[in-house]
């Protein structure tokens, strides 16, 4: 499972190489990659990240990509220009840059939000748009439940609200009782991955720290693989 990427294409490439090496060194019958969302925004490598994920980053290894709150607001802004400013506050400008959207109009002044969104709709490759539209809010594998942000305590995993899966924080982070499965999530950056009895947080803030983390889950064993801009760990 891979945490929040946020346009860090080089770190993603490094991490995929490290995962491939780990699989080769410790082969398992059916390896699977699960990405936890937030591929876009805050990093100008967003387009390259989506290209890699939409084509299957590791040949021969089935991959599931989940929706993050940043993909959600990007898609909603593509449908509704009124959400442009909200998206920009979350780091959408770097996504526009990654797709080559002109930030200035022909008159030389800043382009309007409507102009920028119109340009993005023209420049966003169809397979990138289809990839984003197909993202799922959650998935479950064996004793693990995967979602971008987490789950609402007290609500059965099969009945979770989509908005909670994409955005929940405080009520979930404080909860220490069983959740029905070990929940693997990102969304809230932490200095070091949190490995608790009921949840695992692997968002190490790649866009700010230069550290992109994957959790290798084999039965009850949890190992970490970290790509670091200062060198691989």
C-alpha positions in Angstrom: 0.0 0.0 0.0 1.4 3.4 -1.0 0.7 6.7 0.7 -0.1 10.2 -0.6 2.1 11.0 -3.7 1.0 14.6 -4.5 2.8 15.0 -7.8 6.1 13.6 -6.7 6.8 11.7 -9.8 10.5 11.0 -9.1 9.8 9.6 -5.7 7.1 7.4 -7.2 9.5 6.0 -9.7 12.1 5.3 -7.0 9.5 3.7 -4.7 8.2 1.5 -7.5 11.7 0.3 -8.3 12.2 -0.5 -4.6 8.9 -2.4 -4.4 9.9 -4.4 -7.5 13.2 -5.3 -5.9 11.4 -6.3 -2.7 9.1 -8.6 -4.6 12.0 -10.1 -6.4 13.9 -10.7 -3.1 10.9 -12.0 -1.2 8.5 -13.5 -3.8 4.9 -14.1 -3.0 2.3 -15.9 -5.1 -0.1 -12.9 -5.6 1.4 -9.5 -4.9 -0.9 -6.5 -5.2 -0.4 -2.8 -5.2 -2.9 -0.5 -3.6 -2.5 3.3 -3.9 -4.4 5.3 -1.2 -5.2 8.5 -3.2 -4.0 12.1 -3.4 -1.9 11.7 -6.6 -2.6 15.2 -7.8 -1.9 18.8 -6.5 1.0 20.4 -4.6 3.6 18.9 -7.0 4.2 19.8 -10.6 4.8 16.1 -11.5 1.1 15.4 -11.2 0.6 14.6 -14.9 3.5 12.2 -14.8 2.1 10.5 -11.7 -1.3 10.0 -13.3 0.3 8.7 -16.5 2.3 6.1 -14.5 -0.6 4.9 -12.4 -3.1 4.8 -15.3 -0.8 2.5 -17.3 -0.1 0.2 -14.4 3.2 1.1 -12.6 4.5 -2.4 -12.1 4.0 -4.8 -15.0 2.4 -8.1 -13.9 1.3 -6.8 -10.5 -2.4 -6.1 -10.2 -3.0 -2.5 -9.0 -5.9 -0.8 -7.3 -6.0 3.0 -7.1 -8.3 4.7 -4.6 -9.9 8.1 -4.6 -8.4 10.9 -2.4 -10.0 14.2 -1.5 -7.7 16.0 -3.9 -8.8 13.9 -6.9 -12.4 14.4 -5.7 -12.2 18.3 -5.7 -10.3 18.3 -9.0 -13.1 16.3 -10.7 -15.8 18.4 -9.2 -13.9 21.6 -10.3 -13.8 20.1 -13.8 -17.6 19.9 -13.7 -18.2 23.2 -12.0 -16.0 26.3 -12.4 -17.4 27.7 -9.2 -15.2 25.2 -7.3 -12.0 26.6 -8.9 -10.9 28.7 -6.0 -11.6 25.9 -3.5 -9.4 23.6 -5.5 -6.6 26.2 -5.8 -6.5 26.5 -2.0 -5.7 22.8 -1.8 -2.8 23.0 -4.2 -4.5 22.8 -7.6 -2.2 25.4 -9.2 0.6 22.8 -9.4 -1.7 20.5 -11.2 -2.6 23.1 -13.8 1.2 23.8 -14.3 1.8 20.0 -14.8 -0.7 19.9 -17.6 0.7 23.0 -19.3 -2.3 25.2 -18.6 -1.4 28.9 -19.4 -1.7 30.9 -16.2 -1.8 34.3 -18.0 -4.2 35.5 -20.7 -3.2 36.8 -24.1 -3.6 40.4 -22.7 -0.8 39.6 -20.2 -2.8 39.6 -17.0 -3.6 36.5 -15.0 -6.1 34.2 -16.7 -9.4 33.8 -15.0 -10.4 30.6 -13.3 -12.9 29.9 -16.1 -10.1 30.3 -18.7 -7.8 28.0 -16.8 -10.4 25.3 -16.3 -11.4 25.5 -19.9 -7.7 25.0 -20.9 -7.4 22.1 -18.5 -10.4 20.3 -20.0 -8.7 20.6 -23.4 -5.3 19.5 -22.2 -6.2 16.7 -19.8 -5.7 13.4 -21.7 -8.9 11.3 -22.0 -7.2 8.3 -20.3 -6.2 10.5 -17.4 -9.8 11.7 -17.0 -11.1 8.2 -17.3 -8.6 7.0 -14.7 -9.7 9.7 -12.2 -13.4 9.0 -12.8 -12.9 5.3 -12.1 -11.2 5.7 -8.7 -12.9 3.8 -5.9 -13.3 5.2 -2.3 -12.2 2.0 -0.6 -11.3 -1.6 -0.9 -10.8 -4.6 1.5 -8.2 -7.3 1.4 -8.1 -10.1 4.0 -7.8 -8.4 7.4 -7.1 -5.0 6.0 -9.5 -2.2 4.9 -8.0 0.6 2.7 -9.3 4.1 2.4 -7.7 7.5 1.8 -8.5 9.2 5.1 -10.0 6.5 7.3 -13.4 5.4 8.6 -16.1 6.6 11.0 -15.8 4.6 14.3 -19.0 2.7 15.2 -20.2 2.5 11.5 -19.8 -1.0 9.8 -17.1 -0.9 7.2 -19.7 -1.8 4.5 -21.8 1.2 5.4 -19.1 3.9 5.5 -20.0 7.4 4.1 -17.9 8.3 1.1 -17.0 11.8 2.5 -15.7 10.2 5.7 -13.6 7.8 3.6 -12.0 10.8 1.9 -11.7 13.4 4.6 -12.2 12.1 8.2 -9.6 13.0 10.8 -10.1 13.7 14.5 -12.8 11.3 15.5 -11.0 8.5 13.7 -7.5 9.3 14.9 -8.4 9.4 18.6 -10.2 6.0 18.4 -8.2 3.0 19.8 -10.9 0.3 19.7 -11.2 -2.3 16.9 -12.7 -1.1 13.6 -13.6 -4.4 12.0 -10.3 -4.6 10.2 -7.0 -2.9 10.3 -7.5 0.3 8.4 -4.7 1.4 6.1 -4.9 5.1 5.2 -3.1 8.4 4.4 -4.5 11.9 4.2 -3.0 13.2 7.5 0.8 13.7 7.2 2.9 12.3 10.0 6.6 12.5 10.6 6.9 8.7 10.9 4.3 6.1 9.8 1.8 5.2 12.5 1.4 1.5 13.0 -1.3 0.9 15.6 -3.4 -2.1 16.4 -6.5 -0.7 14.6 -5.0 1.4 11.9 -1.9 2.2 9.9 -1.1 5.7 8.6 1.5 5.9 5.8 1.2 9.5 4.6 4.7 10.9 5.3 4.0 14.2 3.5 6.0 13.5 0.3 5.4 16.9 -1.2 6.9 18.6 1.9 9.3 16.0 3.3 10.5 14.3 0.2 9.6 10.9 1.8 7.1 8.6 0.1 6.2 5.5 2.1 4.7 2.1 1.3 3.6 -0.5 3.8 4.2 -4.1 2.9 1.5 -6.2 4.4 2.0 -10.0 4.6 -0.4 -11.6 7.0 0.1 -9.7 10.3 3.6 -8.6 9.4 4.0 -4.9 8.4 7.2 -3.7 6.8 8.0 -0.3 5.4 9.6 0.8 2.2 10.6 4.5 2.0 11.8 6.5 -1.0 13.6 9.5 0.2 14.8 12.5 -1.9 18.0 12.5 0.2 18.6 8.8 -0.6 16.8 5.5 -0.5 16.0 3.8 2.8 
